[in-house]
Amino acid sequence: MSDNEQRAIFIFPGQGSQYPGIGSDLSAEFDSVRKIYQQASDVLGYDMAKLSFEDPDQQINLTRFTQPLLLTHHIACLTVYRELAENPIVPVMSGGHSLGEYSALVAAEALSYEDALKLVSRRGELMGTHGEGEMAALTVDLEIAQPLSDKHFCGIAGLNLPDQTVVGGATADLDALSEEMAELYPKKRAVRLKTEGAFHTYYMVTAAREFRKELDKVEIKQPGLKVLSNYTGGFHQADAETIKSRLFFQLFHPVNWVGCLQSALDDGVNLFVEFGGGIGSGEGPAEKRPNLEGIIKKFTRRAKPRPEYMPAINIESIKAVAESTP
């Protein structure tokens, strides 16, 4: 790879990056976005624009709605970027955190937007229906988290950073784990996450078995670019059945985001572009910040050369990425 060769990855965040008003700025300016939201409404049978922009019944934090809402926003952000950029970046790979993996497959043209909507809608419904317990982000590595998790009947749910491990389990079990961790490692924290269950742990086995039936209904094509697998931490293979099996296993195994990021670096990625979602206490799209930025920058801070990072999560940031394209 030459010093000037750009190797970009398009990435998409997962649950926790939803908020009332998401996508409203894009819809106000772009007919293409209004069509994307209308397509989602037609496929799912409810008004995706009203849910996303207004959330009148306070439903966006219910998993069955959160997942298709975020996928819709991911694709809307990606569409606007490609519409605005004179010479759009052509990524060499895509990846997403949990739910975001489905958007990554859409970006790679392995999965149609319509089929992805159907899958994540059913996935969210099953996760919400069969979900039990809670999740917590521990500021410790896997070596410390694993024995604590095992002792208290919890499961490892995610490897976000070498020193940030997510666990899931029953409320009482997580309480006991948190208490013991506070005694053993008083400088470390256990931060509870707002979810409907202990996702990506053994609590999701029933949901996964039902979800397999949905995976069998859709067509998955050979990806047009490399796509990262949360389950393996490496890249998906090209055949549809293997991709489906890894999406199945993803539901009740940890999200190996550390592995995904390392695989991207090992493959020479020098630019991360994050599409969609937003976090922070500010109201409205303009006041949100990217969900995965902190994790990516922390993980890549010692890489030489250090990759660039750009967010594309609202109209202002998408325009900035589009204008920066040579």
VENSULVEN-V31870 format. One record per residue. N is the residue number from 0. SS is DSSP state (A for helix, B for strand, O for the rest). OMEGA is omega in radians with two decimals (NA if undefined). D_LAST is the distance of its C-alpha to the last C-alpha in Angstrom with 2 decimals. Layout:
BEGIN
N|SS|OMEGA|D_LAST / N|SS|OMEGA|D_LAST
END
This chain:
BEGIN
0|O|3.11|19.01 / 1|O|-3.11|17.22 / 2|O|-3.05|16.03 / 3|O|-3.10|12.34 / 4|O|-3.14|12.71 / 5|O|3.07|11.30 / 6|O|-3.01|14.27 / 7|B|2.98|13.95 / 8|B|3.02|16.96 / 9|B|-3.10|17.41 / 10|B|-3.03|20.58 / 11|B|-3.09|23.11 / 12|O|-3.13|25.96 / 13|O|-3.10|29.62 / 14|O|-3.04|32.61 / 15|O|-3.13|32.93 / 16|O|3.09|29.60 / 17|O|3.10|31.22 / 18|O|3.10|32.36 / 19|O|-3.12|33.93 / 20|O|-3.10|31.49 / 21|O|3.12|28.72 / 22|O|-3.07|26.44 / 23|A|3.13|28.22 / 24|A|3.14|25.28 / 25|A|-3.12|23.22 / 26|A|-3.11|26.30 / 27|A|-3.05|26.99 / 28|A|-2.95|23.83 / 29|O|3.08|23.03 / 30|A|3.13|25.53 / 31|A|3.13|23.77 / 32|A|3.10|24.58 / 33|A|3.10|28.11 / 34|A|3.12|28.55 / 35|A|3.13|27.47 / 36|A|3.10|30.05 / 37|A|3.10|32.62 / 38|A|3.09|32.21 / 39|A|3.11|32.85 / 40|A|-3.13|35.91 / 41|A|-3.10|37.20 / 42|A|-2.98|36.92 / 43|A|3.08|38.37 / 44|O|3.01|40.92 / 45|O|-3.02|40.09 / 46|O|-3.10|37.85 / 47|A|3.14|34.63 / 48|A|-3.13|33.23 / 49|A|3.10|36.46 / 50|A|-3.07|36.56 / 51|A|-3.00|33.00 / 52|A|-3.02|33.01 / 53|O|-3.09|36.70 / 54|O|-3.03|38.34 / 55|O|-3.11|41.77 / 56|O|3.10|43.74 / 57|O|-3.07|41.85 / 58|O|-2.98|40.87 / 59|O|3.11|37.26 / 60|O|3.00|38.49 / 61|O|-2.98|40.66 / 62|A|-3.11|39.06 / 63|A|3.09|39.71 / 64|A|-3.10|37.56 / 65|A|-3.00|35.05 / 66|A|3.08|33.63 / 67|A|3.10|32.92 / 68|A|-3.13|31.73 / 69|A|3.10|29.05 / 70|A|3.12|28.01 / 71|A|3.13|27.69 / 72|A|3.09|25.49 / 73|A|-3.07|23.25 / 74|A|3.08|22.74 / 75|A|3.13|22.36 / 76|A|3.13|19.51 / 77|A|-3.14|17.74 / 78|A|3.14|18.49 / 79|A|3.11|17.24 / 80|A|-3.11|13.85 / 81|A|3.10|13.57 / 82|A|-3.06|15.02 / 83|A|-3.04|12.72 / 84|O|3.11|9.21 / 85|O|3.07|8.24 / 86|O|-3.06|6.83 / 87|O|3.05|8.79 / 88|O|3.05|9.08 / 89|O|-3.08|12.14 / 90|O|3.03|14.55 / 91|O|3.11|17.24 / 92|B|3.07|19.73 / 93|B|3.13|20.86 / 94|B|3.12|23.64 / 95|B|-3.12|25.62 / 96|O|3.13|28.50 / 97|O|3.09|31.72 / 98|O|-3.11|31.18 / 99|A|3.11|27.41 / 100|A|3.12|28.08 / 101|A|3.06|28.88 / 102|A|3.10|25.57 / 103|A|3.11|23.94 / 104|A|3.04|26.16 / 105|A|3.14|25.16 / 106|A|3.13|21.44 / 107|O|3.13|22.52 / 108|O|3.03|24.60 / 109|O|-3.07|27.74 / 110|O|3.12|29.27 / 111|O|3.11|29.25 / 112|A|-3.12|28.56 / 113|A|3.13|32.19 / 114|A|3.10|33.70 / 115|A|3.08|31.71 / 116|A|-3.14|33.09 / 117|A|-3.12|36.56 / 118|A|-3.05|36.30 / 119|A|3.06|35.07 / 120|A|3.12|37.51 / 121|A|3.10|40.37 / 122|A|3.13|39.11 / 123|A|3.11|39.08 / 124|A|-3.12|42.48 / 125|A|3.13|44.00 / 126|A|3.11|42.62 / 127|A|-3.11|44.00 / 128|A|-3.06|47.30 / 129|A|-3.10|48.03 / 130|O|3.01|46.40 / 131|O|3.02|48.71 / 132|O|-3.06|48.31 / 133|B|3.09|45.42 / 134|B|3.10|42.61 / 135|B|3.07|41.99 / 136|B|-3.14|39.30 / 137|B|3.14|41.04 / 138|O|3.11|39.62 / 139|O|3.13|41.06 / 140|O|-3.09|40.14 / 141|A|-3.11|41.37 / 142|A|3.10|44.29 / 143|A|-3.04|45.71 / 144|A|-3.02|44.74 / 145|A|-3.14|46.16 / 146|A|3.07|49.84 / 147|A|3.14|49.79 / 148|A|-3.13|48.31 / 149|A|-3.09|50.85 / 150|A|-3.05|53.77 / 151|O|3.05|53.08 / 152|O|3.06|52.35 / 153|O|3.12|48.68 / 154|B|3.02|45.78 / 155|B|-3.05|42.52 / 156|B|-3.11|39.86 / 157|B|3.05|36.61 / 158|B|-3.06|35.17 / 159|B|3.12|32.33 / 160|B|3.09|32.40 / 161|O|3.14|34.84 / 162|O|3.05|36.74 / 163|B|-3.09|36.30 / 164|B|-3.14|38.36 / 165|B|3.11|39.04 / 166|B|3.11|42.55 / 167|B|3.12|44.35 / 168|B|3.08|48.03 / 169|O|-3.08|50.89 / 170|A|-3.12|51.02 / 171|A|3.12|54.14 / 172|A|3.10|52.72 / 173|A|3.07|49.54 / 174|A|-3.13|51.78 / 175|A|3.09|53.82 / 176|A|-3.11|50.80 / 177|A|3.14|49.37 / 178|A|-3.14|52.77 / 179|A|3.13|53.20 / 180|A|3.12|49.73 / 181|A|3.12|50.46 / 182|A|-3.08|53.65 / 183|A|-3.06|52.23 / 184|O|-3.02|48.89 / 185|O|3.14|49.39 / 186|O|-3.13|46.04 / 187|O|-3.06|44.13 / 188|O|3.00|43.37 / 189|B|-3.04|43.67 / 190|B|3.13|41.59 / 191|B|-3.13|42.59 / 192|B|-3.13|39.92 / 193|O|3.09|40.32 / 194|O|3.13|40.74 / 195|O|-3.13|43.44 / 196|O|3.14|44.46 / 197|O|-3.07|44.00 / 198|O|3.09|41.02 / 199|O|3.03|40.16 / 200|O|-3.14|43.73 / 201|A|3.09|47.00 / 202|A|-3.08|47.51 / 203|A|-3.08|45.03 / 204|A|3.13|46.94 / 205|A|3.10|48.65 / 206|A|-3.12|45.45 / 207|A|-3.13|43.81 / 208|A|3.07|46.79 / 209|A|-3.10|46.54 / 210|A|3.12|42.77 / 211|A|3.12|43.21 / 212|A|3.13|44.84 / 213|A|3.11|41.72 / 214|A|-3.14|39.52 / 215|O|-3.06|41.93 / 216|O|-3.02|41.32 / 217|O|3.07|37.59 / 218|O|3.04|35.74 / 219|O|-3.10|33.10 / 220|O|3.05|31.15 / 221|O|-3.11|29.61 / 222|O|3.11|26.26 / 223|O|3.06|23.18 / 224|O|-3.14|21.77 / 225|B|3.12|23.56 / 226|B|-3.13|25.02 / 227|B|3.12|26.69 / 228|O|3.08|30.35 / 229|O|-3.07|31.83 / 230|O|-3.10|35.21 / 231|O|-3.02|34.59 / 232|O|3.08|31.67 / 233|O|-3.11|30.27 / 234|B|3.03|28.64 / 235|O|2.94|30.35 / 236|O|-2.99|32.05 / 237|O|-3.01|31.31 / 238|O|-3.01|34.65 / 239|A|-3.07|35.25 / 240|A|3.10|38.49 / 241|A|3.08|37.13 / 242|A|3.14|34.26 / 243|A|-3.12|36.92 / 244|A|3.14|39.19 / 245|A|3.03|36.58 / 246|A|3.06|35.85 / 247|A|-3.10|39.64 / 248|A|-3.14|40.10 / 249|A|-3.05|37.21 / 250|O|-3.09|39.42 / 251|O|3.01|42.11 / 252|O|-3.11|40.41 / 253|O|2.98|38.25 / 254|B|-3.09|34.51 / 255|O|-3.10|33.46 / 256|A|3.06|30.18 / 257|A|3.12|30.70 / 258|A|3.12|30.93 / 259|A|-3.13|27.82 / 260|A|3.13|25.71 / 261|A|3.11|27.34 / 262|A|3.11|26.73 / 263|A|3.13|22.99 / 264|A|-3.13|23.03 / 265|A|3.14|25.36 / 266|O|3.01|23.02 / 267|O|3.11|20.27 / 268|O|3.10|18.04 / 269|O|3.08|15.74 / 270|B|3.02|14.04 / 271|B|3.04|16.23 / 272|B|-3.09|15.26 / 273|B|-3.11|18.50 / 274|B|2.94|19.28 / 275|O|3.14|22.40 / 276|O|3.12|25.58 / 277|O|3.14|26.33 / 278|B|3.13|29.07 / 279|O|-3.05|30.90 / 280|O|-3.13|33.77 / 281|O|-3.14|31.91 / 282|O|3.05|32.44 / 283|O|-3.07|29.83 / 284|A|-3.05|26.23 / 285|A|-3.07|24.87 / 286|A|-3.13|27.17 / 287|O|3.07|26.44 / 288|B|-3.06|24.66 / 289|O|-3.09|23.29 / 290|O|-2.99|26.04 / 291|O|-3.04|24.82 / 292|A|-3.08|22.82 / 293|A|-3.14|25.92 / 294|A|-3.10|27.01 / 295|A|-3.11|23.74 / 296|A|3.12|23.35 / 297|A|-3.10|27.03 / 298|A|-3.03|27.04 / 299|O|-2.99|24.13 / 300|O|-3.13|25.14 / 301|O|3.13|26.88 / 302|O|-3.14|24.37 / 303|O|-0.12|23.28 / 304|O|-3.12|20.43 / 305|O|-3.13|20.07 / 306|O|3.01|17.40 / 307|B|3.08|14.98 / 308|B|3.07|15.94 / 309|B|3.07|14.52 / 310|B|3.05|16.90 / 311|B|-2.95|16.57 / 312|O|3.10|20.24 / 313|O|-3.00|20.71 / 314|A|-3.11|19.25 / 315|A|-3.09|18.06 / 316|A|3.10|16.32 / 317|A|3.10|14.77 / 318|A|-3.14|13.34 / 319|A|3.10|12.02 / 320|A|-3.12|10.24 / 321|A|-3.12|8.93 / 322|A|-3.13|7.81 / 323|A|3.14|6.16 / 324|O|-3.08|3.80 / 325|O|NA|0.00
END
